[in-house]
Amino acid sequence: MTFSNQLFFVLFLLLPLLRASHPKDCSSSSCGLQDVHARFPFWLDPNQPDFCGHPGFDLHCTISQNTALNLPKSGTFLVREIDYRSQHIRLYDPEACLARKLLTFDVSGSPFSALYLAKYTFLTCPNEVVKSSGFDSIPCLGNSTSSFLATTSLDIAKSMLPSCQIVKTLDVPVSRPVVTEKSRFSTYVNNQDLWLKWDSPSCSNCERNHLRCGFISNASLQFEDCTFEWLYWSQARKPYSRETLDYIRSLNAEEDINLLKFHGWKMPLKTARTLRISTMLLKKGAERGLTAFEIGNMMCRETLSKKSLVEEMVEEAQEAVLPGTSEAAFLQALSDVMDYHLDEVVRSQEH
């Protein structure tokens, strides 16, 4: 592996001292073979218990195994995509007539809001007027005698009077800024998908760092924090392969730090310590036959107030050395402390 892959391997497996719960039942879930994966703040009913998600973010599977979201005042939409990093959700109408729902769309009562708003005027016109003018109409809203039109220009809508009637002018949620069209009608408002966003809970930083957002505990819905996404993967519970164990044994934090320095990046002291501790824990844990899941759990707090096992190890090592002790002496003390605690973990598993 290249050095960049080596560094990512260690940091990905053992990022430091995060504080979150990791309920076993809250792994990502989806409907059938769909690519829409539900994870915090969303939860998929009935595949996941409600504590896996935030209030208002409940999804469900339709009979045809599509992922669906119900907005309290606007009805049910199907989910095409969820962007957890940008905190956007992409919806579409199961009846393929989004314009009908937008006429009475109300996002209040939900945690979502519009990405952008555009003021549209909707009007009905006799079919003969629309056909003779070549205007684009919205087919699902028309009937045998009249057609339904939409435009961002109130002036062009008014110019159609008295042959046509204005139904409503309102702000419509759209996926991108819309330039006012001064000379035409458009079906874009019906053909687009509906993009919404959520601002809270804010999990963007967790997602960007390949971590998982969640409640600190099932009993408290007041705090969210990050935990490791890969703790929920089935692979994390499997023993390391012989090839992976050989690779882990070859890791050397000091060589990695020096190589970074050679290439012009002097690692901050706290970051260097994090890399050293993470590498040490990974090597010692793997040597004792612990899985990535077991090692990762040592880095996570069960509750906000209960420190992780690694934090306890670090504090114990700090108390064992004198103030001003060198980094090498501290790491030796930590190594001894870590050996003791990891041996305790292995002994407890044997019983």
N, C-alpha and C positions, 0 to 999 in steps of 0.2 A: 504494500500500500504506500501511497505517497504520504508525505508529512501532513498535508492538509487533511487527508482522510484519517490519519492517526489521531490528530488533535480533535477532529469532529467526533470520532468514535468515543473518546474519553469524555468530552464535554456533553455529548448527547446522552451517554449512559448515566453520568453522575454530575449533573449541574448541582450547585451547592444549596443546601439548607433551605429548601422551600417548605412552605407551611400550608399544608392542605390535607383534607381527608381524601380517601380514594375508595369509595364504596364499590364492592365487587360487582354489584348489579348494574353499574352505570357505564359499561363499555358502549362504544358507538353502536347504533342500531339502524336498520333500514327496512324498507318494505320490499320484500322479494329481492330481485336482482338490481334494483334501482341504484343509481350513483348518489342519491341524496342520503347523506349520513346524518343521523340525529345525535348530537352530543350537547353538552351544556353550552348555552342556557336552554337549549331545546330538549325535550324528552318525548319519546315515542310511545303512545298509549296503544295497546297494553303491554308492549315489549319491555318497557322500563317502568320502575316505580316513579311516582311523581317527585320524590326528593332528588331525582337525577337532573331535574331542570328547574328553571325559574318560573314563577307564576306568570301565566299568559303566553308561554312558549310551548304549549302542548301541541303535538302533531298526532295524526292518526293515519292508518292505512285504509284506503278505500277497498271495495270488493275487487277491483281490478289491480290491486297492489300498487297504487299510486300514493305518494305522500301528500297529505292534505293538512291545511291550516285553516281553522275557523276564526274569522274576525267577528267579534260579538255583534257589531252593528252593520256588517257588510256581507255576511255569509261565508261560504266555504270556497277556498281557492286551492288549486293544486300547486305543489312546490316543484319548481324546475331546478333550482340551485340555491345553496346557502353558502355565502362567502363569510367564513368566520373571522378572517383577518380584517376585512373592511366593515364587518357587521352589517351586511346587506342580505336580504332574502328576495329571491326572484319567483314571482307567482304568475299563474295564468288561470284563465277561467275554464272550468271543466266543460262548459257548454259553448265554448268558442265564441262568446259574445261579451268581451270585456267592457265594451262601451255601455251596455245595459247596466252593469254593476256600478260603473263609474258615475252614472247619473245620480245615484243615491249613496255614493261611497262615503263612509264615515269611519275613520280609523280610531276614533276615541274609544276608550275602554280597553285598548290593547297597548302593548309596550312599543308599538311601531309608529313610524312617521314616514312621510314621503321623502324620497331622495330630492326631487325637484317638483315644482308646481308650475303648471301652465294654464292660463285662462282660456277655456274653450267655450264657444257658443254652439249650441245644438239647435237645429231647426228641422222642421218637416216641410217638404215641398211635394206638389203633385208629380207623379211619375213622368208626365209628359214634359214638364218644365226641366226636370233633371236630365232626361234623355236628350232633349233638344240642345241643352247647354253642354252636355258631355261631362257633367260634374261627377266626381267620385263619391259614391254614397256608401253607407254602412249597411250591407245586405241583411244582417240578422235583426235589424230594427225596422226594416221596411215592411210594407204589406202590398196588397194588390193595387192600391190606389195612390199610396204616398211613399216617398223615400226619406230616409233620415240622413242628414248631413252634419258635419262638424267642421269648425274652422277656428283658428286662433285670432281671426280678424273680426271684430264686432262690426266694423264698417261694411265689409262684404256681406255679412249676415243681414244687416239692415237694408242693403241694396236689393235684397231679394224680396222685400215686402212690396205690395201686399199679397203676392202670389204664395209666399211661404209664411210660416208662422214660427217665431222663435219659441223654443221649448224651455230652454234654460241656459244661463251663462254661469259657469262655475269654475273653480280651480280644480284641475285634474292632476293627480300624481303621474309623473312621467319619469322615464329612466335617464333622460339627459335634457339639458336646456333646450327649449324650443324657440326658434326664431319666428316671430309673428309673420304669418303668410298673408300678404295683402291682396292676392289675386286668385286664391284657389281654396277648394275644400280638400280635406285630407281624411284618409282612413287610418292614419298612423295611430290615433288614439284607441282604435279597436284592435289593430294588428300587433301592437307592442305587448311585451310582458310587463307586469306590474312589479316594479322594484321598490321595496321599502327598506328602511334602516331601523336599527335600534341603538340607543346610546347607553342604556344600562340594562344589565350589568356589562361593564367594559372588560372584555377579555382579549382585546387585540394584541396586547403585549405578550400574553401567554401564547397565543396562536403563532405569532411571529417567531417565537423562540422554541417552537415545537413542543410546547407544554400544554397542559389541559387545565381549563378553568373549572371551578366548582365551589360548592359550599364548604366551609371549614368543617362542619359536622352536619349530620342529618337532623339534629335537634335544633339547630340555629340557622335561620335563613337571612341573617344580618350581614354576613361577611362572605366575600368571595376571594379566592386566591388561586395560585397555580399549583399544579402537580404534573407528574410526568404522563404524557399521553400513552407512552409505550408500556406503562404498568398494566394497561388494559388489554394488551396484545397477548394472544395465547403463546407466542414465541418466548415472551419474557419469563414464563414459568418453566421452560424447558432447560435442561442442563446445557452448558456451553459445549460445543463440539471440540474435538481434540485440536483441530486447526485454530479455532478461536482462542483456546487456552494457550496455545503456543504463542499466538500473537499478543495476548494480554501479558504474558511473561516478558515479552520483549519491550514493552512500553517503558520509557524512561522520561520522567517529567523534566529533569534537569537538561537533558539533551534537547528536548522540545523547546524549552525556554531559551536556551542558548542559540538554537537555530533561528528562532523568531528574532532574537536580538541581532544576529548576523544579518538578517534581511531588513533591519531597520526599525523593528518594533520592540521597544523596551516595555515588557509587560509590567503593569503596576504591581506593587508588592502584594496587595490583597488578592489580585487575580492569580499571581504566581502561587500563592499559598493555596488557593482554591484548587488549582491544577495539581499541585503536589498531593493534597489530601485526597482528592478524587481519584487520582491514579493509585495511590496507596490503598484506598478502600477497595477499588476494583480488583487489584492484584491479590490482595489478601483474601477477599471474599471468594474470588474465583478459585484460588488455591484450595480453599476449604470445601469446594463443591457447591457453593451458594449460587442461585440463579440471579439473573438480572432483576427479576421481581423482588427477590429477597434483599438484594443489595439496595435497590431503589427505595424500598420501604424504609430503610435505615436513614434515608435522607429526608423523609417527609414527616411532618408533625401530624399526629392523630387529631389534635385540637389546636386552637390558636395558642393556648397557654402551655401545652405540654411539649417540651422540647424533643426534637428528634434524637435518635441514638447517636448520630454523628456529632450533633451539637454537644451532647453530654460528654462524648469522648474528647472533643476539643477543649472543653472547659476543664475536664479532669487533667489533661496534659498541661494546660496553662497553669493550673494550680501546683503542678509537680515541679515546675522550674522557677528559677529566680527571675525577678524583673530584669530586663536587659539581656536575657539569655539569647544566644545566637539562634538563627532559624534552624540550623542543623541540630542543635541540642533540643529545640522544641519538637522537631520532627521525629527525633529518636524517642523522646518521651511519648509522643503520640503513637508511634509504632508499637511501643510496649503496651500502652493502654488499649489500642485497637486489637492487638493479638489477644488480650485477655477477654474483651467483650465478644469478639467473634468466636472464640473458643466456647464461650458461654452459650452463644446462640446455637452453635452446632450441637453442644451437649443437650440443650433443651429439645432439639429436634429428635435426637436419638431416643429420648424418653417419651 
